[in-house]
Amino acid sequence: MLHIIIKKFNELSTQELYAMLQLRSEVFVVEQDCVYQDIDGKDQKAMHVLGIKNGKIVAYTRIFKPGDYFEYASIGRVVVAKGERHHKYGYDIMNASIDVIEKEFKANVIKISAQAYLKGFYNTIGFKQIGEEYLEDNIPHIAMIKDSSSF
């Protein structure tokens, strides 16, 4: 069972911050063999959604209110530890992130910059591709929008 905690940057303990950055580095830098600047100065503005299992962060996203990153609210750095993906925690962490955006930010439109190979996953939770595929840090990405204002 995944336990979800939402924190502002200044509410994170040093242990949580370290574990969160370690997970992001483990997947985005090492597993995906991509050298890029993960610590980008945006974490301070973000809300951090931590998925914890047995006291360890195994899933994570960071979310932004409208205007802080994109024109719309956004979700980024979506990550699940390699050994935990079979539990489908990506759905849990994304649904928790969407809930926070809708409840706390009162936002109905969410934009993401998704790795292109995950398009199907994001489609299943209501995101639709907008525009063409592009390279970000040498990895194919697509912009996607979820608009729940029409429901």
Backbone as ProteinMPNN parsed JSONL, in Angstrom:
{"seq_chain_A": "MLHIIIKKFNELSTQELYAMLQLRSEVFVVEQDCVYQDIDGKDQKAMHVLGIKNGKIVAYTRIFKPGDYFEYASIGRVVVAKGERHHKYGYDIMNASIDVIEKEFKANVIKISAQAYLKGFYNTIGFKQIGEEYLEDNIPHIAMIKDSSSF", "coords_chain_A": {"N_chain_A": [[0.842, -1.186, 0.0], [0.543, 2.174, -0.869], [1.454, 5.108, 0.729], [0.494, 8.407, 0.663], [1.942, 11.601, 0.835], [1.782, 15.104, 0.947], [3.781, 17.918, 0.519], [5.087, 21.228, 0.987], [8.1, 22.758, -0.236], [9.67, 23.853, 1.893], [8.726, 22.371, 3.976], [9.701, 19.851, 3.771], [11.687, 17.309, 5.22], [15.231, 17.009, 5.773], [15.968, 14.396, 5.276], [13.802, 13.454, 3.714], [14.038, 15.148, 1.496], [16.567, 14.387, 0.54], [16.061, 11.662, -0.089], [14.091, 11.934, -2.046], [15.459, 13.358, -4.084], [17.415, 11.483, -4.566], [15.899, 9.324, -5.616], [14.894, 10.513, -7.967], [17.306, 10.994, -9.33], [18.282, 8.383, -9.548], [16.48, 7.217, -11.375], [16.023, 9.104, -13.57], [18.593, 10.0, -14.296], [20.551, 7.87, -13.987], [19.231, 5.284, -14.655], [17.944, 6.028, -17.068], [20.072, 6.904, -18.43], [20.845, 9.649, -18.833], [22.297, 12.662, -18.859], [21.568, 15.468, -17.145], [20.39, 18.597, -15.727], [18.934, 18.087, -12.948], [18.386, 19.289, -10.469], [17.003, 22.11, -10.54], [16.262, 24.594, -9.561], [13.558, 24.943, -9.36], [12.207, 23.436, -7.521], [11.672, 24.746, -5.121], [9.381, 26.264, -5.53], [7.477, 24.377, -5.984], [4.896, 21.976, -5.053], [5.311, 18.973, -3.327], [4.748, 15.637, -3.981], [4.786, 12.801, -2.303], [5.207, 9.359, -2.492], [5.041, 6.857, -0.29], [6.342, 3.82, 0.902], [6.699, 1.358, 3.254], [8.263, 3.147, 4.771], [9.927, 4.302, 2.895], [10.572, 6.465, 0.136], [9.054, 5.727, -2.802], [7.691, 6.559, -4.962], [6.964, 9.576, -6.755], [6.044, 12.979, -7.437], [6.248, 16.37, -8.626], [4.352, 19.287, -8.257], [2.88, 22.183, -9.753], [1.276, 25.32, -9.318], [-1.007, 27.152, -11.478], [0.803, 29.221, -13.726], [3.252, 29.138, -12.376], [5.03, 27.425, -13.614], [4.129, 26.45, -16.149], [1.574, 28.03, -18.153], [-0.701, 26.799, -17.312], [-1.712, 24.737, -14.47], [0.633, 22.238, -13.416], [2.264, 19.017, -13.615], [5.203, 17.369, -12.799], [8.396, 15.611, -13.053], [7.626, 12.961, -12.665], [7.882, 9.922, -11.151], [8.604, 6.5, -10.456], [10.071, 4.085, -8.456], [12.15, 1.617, -9.927], [11.9, -1.114, -9.094], [9.364, -1.106, -8.066], [7.407, -0.623, -9.912], [5.675, -2.544, -10.967], [3.548, -2.567, -9.254], [1.897, -0.606, -10.059], [2.048, 2.031, -9.113], [2.339, 4.442, -10.353], [-0.156, 5.296, -11.224], [-1.411, 5.812, -8.761], [0.184, 7.902, -7.663], [-0.057, 9.864, -9.628], [-2.859, 10.29, -9.674], [-3.236, 11.263, -7.07], [-1.766, 13.612, -7.293], [-3.227, 15.012, -9.242], [-5.621, 15.329, -7.814], [-4.769, 17.092, -5.751], [-4.115, 19.373, -7.253], [-6.638, 20.021, -8.321], [-8.172, 20.43, -5.983], [-6.642, 22.103, -4.155], [-5.473, 24.119, -5.776], [-7.58, 24.82, -7.256], [-7.782, 24.343, -9.984], [-8.628, 23.341, -13.276], [-7.391, 22.613, -15.589], [-4.558, 20.86, -16.585], [-1.169, 20.695, -17.423], [1.385, 18.719, -18.854], [4.759, 17.719, -19.555], [5.511, 15.07, -21.153], [7.368, 12.0, -21.286], [7.58, 10.54, -24.402], [7.135, 7.761, -24.768], [5.449, 7.102, -22.746], [2.923, 7.898, -23.377], [0.508, 6.37, -23.672], [-0.016, 5.537, -21.015], [-0.508, 8.058, -19.779], [-2.722, 8.834, -21.304], [-4.667, 7.081, -20.312], [-5.331, 8.23, -17.917], [-6.571, 10.518, -18.591], [-5.156, 12.495, -20.029], [-4.366, 14.301, -23.002], [-2.536, 14.42, -26.026], [-0.951, 17.375, -27.172], [0.207, 19.196, -29.895], [3.423, 18.563, -31.514], [5.876, 15.888, -31.216], [8.881, 16.4, -29.337], [12.364, 16.941, -28.531], [13.676, 16.666, -25.317], [16.267, 17.075, -23.217], [17.523, 15.174, -24.796], [15.652, 13.127, -24.987], [12.698, 11.826, -26.37], [9.767, 13.737, -26.07], [6.357, 14.731, -25.322], [3.905, 17.297, -25.255], [1.152, 17.406, -23.09], [-2.297, 17.696, -22.188], [-4.734, 17.82, -19.621], [-8.05, 18.352, -19.228], [-10.449, 18.988, -17.077], [-12.555, 20.662, -16.845], [-14.709, 20.454, -18.467], [-16.269, 18.458, -17.522]], "CA_chain_A": [[0.0, 0.0, 0.0], [1.3, 3.42, -0.989], [1.001, 6.206, 1.582], [0.793, 9.656, -0.037], [2.135, 12.8, 1.648], [2.008, 16.298, 0.137], [4.507, 18.916, 1.301], [5.787, 22.329, 0.345], [9.541, 22.558, -0.168], [10.212, 24.156, 3.225], [8.205, 21.382, 4.939], [10.423, 18.586, 3.598], [12.839, 17.084, 6.091], [16.437, 16.777, 4.967], [15.917, 12.991, 4.857], [12.843, 13.356, 2.601], [14.634, 15.828, 0.346], [17.643, 13.528, 0.049], [15.454, 10.462, -0.687], [13.39, 12.377, -3.246], [16.47, 13.654, -5.094], [18.074, 10.212, -4.883], [15.011, 8.572, -6.503], [14.881, 11.193, -9.263], [18.604, 10.75, -9.959], [18.341, 6.949, -9.824], [15.697, 6.9, -12.57], [16.192, 10.014, -14.7], [19.993, 10.148, -14.695], [21.24, 6.587, -14.102], [18.477, 4.292, -15.433], [17.684, 6.511, -18.432], [21.363, 7.286, -18.993], [20.632, 11.006, -19.327], [22.947, 13.686, -18.045], [20.814, 16.72, -17.2], [20.365, 19.322, -14.455], [17.689, 17.789, -12.227], [18.194, 20.322, -9.443], [16.841, 23.207, -11.488], [15.784, 25.815, -8.927], [12.087, 25.008, -9.384], [11.642, 22.671, -6.409], [11.244, 25.648, -4.054], [8.023, 26.736, -5.852], [6.599, 23.224, -6.191], [4.373, 21.109, -3.996], [5.947, 17.681, -3.544], [3.847, 14.522, -3.699], [5.658, 11.68, -1.967], [4.571, 8.055, -2.331], [5.908, 6.17, 0.667], [6.041, 2.412, 1.189], [7.642, 0.851, 4.257], [9.145, 4.214, 5.208], [10.826, 4.716, 1.816], [9.921, 7.113, -1.003], [9.151, 4.863, -3.981], [7.015, 7.256, -6.053], [7.092, 11.006, -6.505], [5.841, 14.015, -8.455], [6.189, 17.738, -8.116], [3.254, 19.973, -8.928], [2.949, 23.644, -9.763], [0.016, 26.012, -9.57], [-0.951, 27.861, -12.768], [1.7, 30.368, -13.813], [4.553, 28.916, -11.741], [5.902, 26.69, -14.535], [3.418, 26.673, -17.405], [0.377, 28.861, -17.989], [-1.639, 25.958, -16.559], [-1.141, 23.902, -13.413], [1.417, 21.187, -14.059], [2.845, 17.908, -12.86], [6.474, 16.993, -13.399], [9.299, 14.692, -12.359], [6.833, 11.786, -12.29], [8.841, 8.826, -11.061], [8.349, 5.359, -9.581], [11.273, 3.247, -8.373], [12.1, 0.506, -10.885], [11.42, -2.338, -8.461], [7.987, -0.931, -7.563], [6.498, -0.256, -11.012], [4.654, -3.578, -11.191], [2.411, -2.281, -8.373], [1.105, 0.449, -10.72], [2.03, 3.219, -8.26], [2.247, 5.622, -11.201], [-1.555, 5.742, -11.184], [-1.684, 6.367, -7.428], [0.874, 9.176, -7.461], [-0.65, 10.834, -10.551], [-4.213, 10.629, -9.213], [-3.072, 12.126, -5.888], [-1.292, 14.903, -7.791], [-4.384, 15.646, -9.893], [-6.536, 15.731, -6.73], [-4.227, 18.283, -5.084], [-4.256, 20.5, -8.179], [-8.057, 20.392, -8.418], [-8.695, 20.899, -4.686], [-5.853, 23.188, -3.561], [-5.23, 25.201, -6.725], [-8.862, 25.075, -7.943], [-7.455, 24.353, -11.413], [-9.231, 22.253, -14.047], [-6.532, 22.27, -16.719], [-3.219, 20.467, -16.15], [-0.26, 20.442, -18.54], [2.6, 17.971, -18.549], [5.715, 17.413, -20.613], [5.634, 13.628, -20.897], [8.209, 11.187, -22.15], [6.673, 10.066, -25.448], [6.796, 6.344, -24.641], [4.427, 6.971, -21.7], [1.672, 8.507, -23.851], [-0.621, 5.481, -23.359], [-0.27, 5.641, -19.576], [-1.142, 9.344, -19.49], [-4.054, 8.806, -21.925], [-5.617, 6.355, -19.462], [-5.774, 9.085, -16.806], [-7.272, 11.683, -19.107], [-4.325, 13.473, -20.727], [-4.377, 14.232, -24.464], [-1.369, 15.061, -26.636], [-1.104, 18.602, -27.958], [1.438, 19.511, -30.614], [4.308, 17.52, -32.029], [6.927, 15.355, -30.349], [10.095, 17.206, -29.296], [13.427, 16.39, -27.688], [14.03, 17.365, -24.081], [17.409, 16.333, -22.669], [17.767, 14.083, -25.746], [14.626, 12.096, -24.843], [11.457, 12.283, -27.013], [8.692, 14.167, -25.175], [5.164, 15.348, -25.902], [3.102, 18.107, -24.337], [-0.175, 16.813, -22.918], [-3.225, 18.493, -21.379], [-5.938, 17.196, -19.048], [-9.006, 19.43, -18.971], [-11.644, 18.422, -16.429], [-13.576, 21.707, -16.726], [-15.871, 20.102, -19.292], [-17.016, 17.355, -16.882]], "C_chain_A": [[0.886, 1.248, 0.0], [0.654, 4.494, -0.124], [1.444, 7.509, 0.915], [0.886, 10.81, 0.956], [2.416, 13.958, 0.693], [2.662, 17.357, 1.012], [5.02, 20.038, 0.408], [7.281, 22.083, 0.553], [10.086, 22.764, 1.25], [9.661, 23.238, 4.318], [8.926, 20.038, 4.838], [11.549, 18.483, 4.623], [14.064, 16.881, 5.2], [16.473, 15.33, 4.471], [14.979, 12.809, 3.669], [13.418, 13.984, 1.34], [15.714, 14.947, -0.279], [17.064, 12.313, -0.686], [14.757, 10.795, -2.005], [14.384, 12.634, -4.378], [17.206, 12.384, -5.521], [17.224, 9.394, -5.854], [14.992, 9.202, -7.898], [16.179, 10.918, -10.015], [18.742, 9.286, -10.407], [17.645, 6.619, -11.153], [16.074, 7.789, -13.75], [17.635, 10.133, -15.187], [20.63, 8.781, -14.957], [20.483, 5.612, -15.011], [18.274, 4.736, -16.883], [18.948, 7.025, -19.121], [21.301, 8.674, -19.633], [21.269, 12.007, -18.373], [22.152, 14.978, -18.222], [20.779, 17.333, -15.808], [19.018, 19.113, -13.767], [17.386, 18.867, -11.194], [18.216, 21.658, -10.177], [16.332, 24.514, -10.887], [14.283, 25.954, -8.891], [11.441, 24.271, -8.208], [11.083, 23.576, -5.311], [9.813, 26.159, -4.281], [7.006, 25.597, -5.874], [6.003, 22.687, -4.888], [4.925, 19.726, -4.341], [5.012, 16.568, -3.077], [4.721, 13.282, -3.536], [4.824, 10.419, -1.785], [5.496, 7.194, -1.495], [5.398, 4.75, 0.924], [7.119, 1.904, 2.135], [8.699, 1.898, 4.631], [10.082, 4.763, 4.138], [10.026, 5.374, 0.696], [10.15, 6.246, -2.24], [8.442, 5.472, -5.19], [6.993, 8.744, -5.71], [6.597, 11.803, -7.701], [6.063, 15.366, -7.787], [5.115, 18.454, -8.934], [3.383, 21.481, -8.757], [1.563, 24.227, -9.994], [0.129, 26.748, -10.904], [-0.023, 29.078, -12.692], [3.068, 30.169, -13.192], [5.54, 28.175, -12.645], [5.381, 26.85, -15.956], [2.273, 27.641, -17.105], [-0.646, 28.113, -17.122], [-0.935, 25.295, -15.378], [-0.373, 22.774, -14.096], [1.944, 20.168, -13.059], [4.136, 17.53, -13.564], [7.259, 16.046, -12.516], [8.543, 13.456, -11.843], [7.766, 10.579, -12.302], [8.352, 7.755, -10.081], [9.621, 4.502, -9.62], [11.093, 2.007, -9.244], [11.493, -0.766, -10.283], [9.978, -2.281, -7.953], [6.972, -0.691, -8.678], [5.401, -1.277, -11.246], [3.43, -3.391, -10.291], [1.504, -1.194, -8.935], [0.995, 1.709, -9.866], [1.999, 4.519, -9.069], [0.835, 6.19, -11.209], [-1.869, 6.415, -9.854], [-1.074, 7.752, -7.264], [0.309, 10.245, -8.396], [-2.057, 11.241, -10.094], [-4.167, 11.517, -7.976], [-2.653, 13.523, -6.314], [-2.433, 15.689, -8.442], [-5.369, 16.142, -8.84], [-6.067, 17.007, -6.046], [-4.414, 19.513, -5.972], [-5.706, 20.971, -8.229], [-8.582, 20.993, -7.117], [-7.965, 22.134, -4.157], [-5.684, 24.385, -4.49], [-6.508, 25.618, -7.445], [-8.656, 25.179, -9.456], [-8.055, 23.126, -12.098], [-8.359, 21.781, -15.204], [-5.118, 22.019, -16.192], [-2.386, 20.163, -17.386], [0.953, 19.66, -18.036], [3.489, 17.909, -19.79], [6.102, 15.961, -20.375], [6.656, 12.975, -21.814], [7.266, 10.463, -23.115], [6.246, 8.6, -25.262], [5.721, 6.101, -23.572], [3.078, 7.56, -22.102], [0.45, 7.665, -23.474], [-1.006, 5.538, -21.891], [-1.016, 6.931, -19.265], [-2.526, 9.451, -20.134], [-5.075, 8.15, -21.006], [-6.083, 7.181, -18.263], [-6.255, 10.453, -17.29], [-6.445, 12.739, -19.809], [-4.367, 13.22, -22.228], [-3.166, 14.994, -25.002], [-1.776, 16.34, -27.346], [0.226, 18.87, -28.644], [2.235, 18.274, -31.001], [5.295, 17.049, -30.968], [8.156, 16.264, -30.432], [11.119, 16.531, -28.394], [13.642, 17.286, -26.474], [15.102, 16.517, -23.42], [17.678, 15.062, -23.479], [16.778, 12.918, -25.632], [13.348, 12.622, -25.502], [10.353, 12.558, -25.976], [7.503, 14.669, -25.988], [4.492, 16.195, -24.827], [1.722, 17.463, -24.279], [-0.999, 17.691, -21.973], [-4.346, 17.586, -20.865], [-6.85, 18.358, -18.687], [-10.276, 18.826, -18.391], [-12.746, 19.475, -16.278], [-14.835, 21.38, -17.508], [-16.696, 18.97, -18.668], [-18.022, 17.885, -15.901]], "O_chain_A": [[1.843, 1.354, 0.767], [-0.544, 4.756, -0.233], [2.628, 7.694, 0.636], [0.016, 10.976, 1.812], [3.19, 13.816, -0.253], [2.176, 17.666, 2.1], [5.343, 19.829, -0.761], [7.675, 21.297, 1.414], [10.866, 21.95, 1.745], [10.092, 23.324, 5.468], [8.781, 19.185, 5.715], [12.274, 19.449, 4.863], [13.931, 16.612, 4.006], [16.954, 15.066, 3.37], [15.31, 12.097, 2.722], [13.302, 13.425, 0.249], [15.759, 14.788, -1.499], [17.52, 11.972, -1.777], [14.827, 10.026, -2.963], [14.177, 12.179, -5.503], [17.573, 12.228, -6.686], [17.754, 8.828, -6.811], [15.066, 8.49, -8.899], [16.151, 10.639, -11.214], [19.247, 8.996, -11.491], [18.16, 5.838, -11.954], [16.411, 7.283, -14.82], [17.867, 10.345, -16.378], [21.188, 8.557, -16.031], [21.024, 5.161, -16.021], [18.412, 3.939, -17.811], [18.898, 7.518, -20.248], [21.649, 8.856, -20.799], [20.834, 12.171, -17.234], [22.076, 15.517, -19.326], [21.1, 16.667, -14.824], [18.078, 19.877, -13.984], [16.242, 19.303, -11.067], [19.268, 22.254, -10.406], [16.005, 25.445, -11.623], [13.771, 26.978, -8.438], [10.257, 24.463, -7.931], [10.119, 23.206, -4.641], [9.108, 26.455, -3.316], [5.802, 25.838, -5.791], [6.525, 22.91, -3.796], [4.996, 19.356, -5.513], [4.55, 16.558, -1.936], [5.312, 12.785, -4.494], [3.858, 10.406, -1.022], [6.594, 6.841, -1.925], [4.207, 4.517, 1.132], [8.311, 2.011, 1.845], [9.877, 1.576, 4.788], [10.938, 5.597, 4.433], [8.941, 4.911, 0.344], [11.285, 6.053, -2.673], [8.57, 4.97, -6.307], [7.002, 9.125, -4.539], [6.716, 11.359, -8.843], [6.064, 15.487, -6.561], [4.992, 18.25, -10.141], [3.914, 21.977, -7.763], [0.774, 23.691, -10.772], [1.234, 26.949, -11.408], [-0.057, 29.851, -11.734], [3.973, 30.96, -13.455], [6.752, 28.285, -12.46], [6.089, 27.321, -16.847], [2.04, 28.016, -15.956], [-1.354, 28.712, -16.313], [0.294, 25.294, -15.3], [-0.689, 22.398, -15.224], [2.051, 20.417, -11.859], [4.163, 17.386, -14.786], [6.857, 15.721, -11.399], [8.791, 12.975, -10.737], [8.364, 10.252, -13.327], [7.775, 8.054, -9.036], [10.169, 4.234, -10.689], [10.01, 1.422, -9.289], [10.659, -1.414, -10.914], [9.44, -3.278, -7.47], [5.78, -0.567, -8.399], [4.306, -0.918, -11.68], [2.386, -3.994, -10.54], [0.46, -0.894, -8.355], [-0.035, 2.383, -9.889], [1.671, 5.576, -8.531], [0.645, 7.406, -11.2], [-2.515, 7.462, -9.82], [-1.735, 8.672, -6.783], [0.204, 11.408, -8.008], [-2.397, 12.423, -10.13], [-4.98, 12.432, -7.847], [-3.132, 14.512, -5.759], [-2.578, 16.89, -8.213], [-5.894, 17.249, -8.955], [-6.869, 17.904, -5.787], [-4.823, 20.571, -5.494], [-5.976, 22.171, -8.185], [-9.351, 21.954, -7.142], [-8.605, 23.106, -3.755], [-5.743, 25.532, -4.047], [-6.535, 26.626, -8.151], [-9.283, 26.004, -10.121], [-7.997, 22.016, -11.57], [-8.557, 20.688, -15.736], [-4.554, 22.834, -15.462], [-2.838, 19.459, -18.289], [1.469, 19.908, -16.946], [3.017, 18.032, -20.92], [6.919, 15.66, -19.505], [6.792, 13.353, -22.977], [6.282, 9.852, -22.696], [5.108, 8.247, -25.571], [5.15, 5.012, -23.505], [2.188, 7.706, -21.263], [-0.547, 8.212, -23.002], [-2.19, 5.583, -21.559], [-2.034, 6.913, -18.573], [-3.415, 10.091, -19.572], [-6.217, 8.602, -20.922], [-7.11, 6.873, -17.659], [-6.336, 11.411, -16.521], [-6.977, 13.792, -20.159], [-4.399, 12.073, -22.673], [-2.817, 16.065, -24.506], [-2.799, 16.394, -28.028], [1.275, 18.773, -28.007], [1.801, 17.133, -30.843], [5.518, 17.72, -29.961], [8.435, 16.833, -31.487], [10.78, 15.659, -27.594], [13.772, 18.504, -26.596], [14.859, 15.354, -23.097], [18.015, 14.016, -22.924], [17.054, 11.829, -26.136], [12.946, 13.753, -25.228], [10.057, 11.718, -25.125], [7.623, 14.986, -27.172], [4.51, 15.853, -23.644], [1.189, 17.027, -25.299], [-0.458, 18.342, -21.078], [-4.834, 16.708, -21.576], [-6.462, 19.245, -17.926], [-11.078, 18.23, -19.109], [-13.767, 19.206, -15.646], [-15.897, 21.948, -17.257], [-17.715, 18.569, -19.231], [-18.738, 17.107, -15.27]]}, "name": "protein", "num_of_chains": 1, "seq": "MLHIIIKKFNELSTQELYAMLQLRSEVFVVEQDCVYQDIDGKDQKAMHVLGIKNGKIVAYTRIFKPGDYFEYASIGRVVVAKGERHHKYGYDIMNASIDVIEKEFKANVIKISAQAYLKGFYNTIGFKQIGEEYLEDNIPHIAMIKDSSSF"}
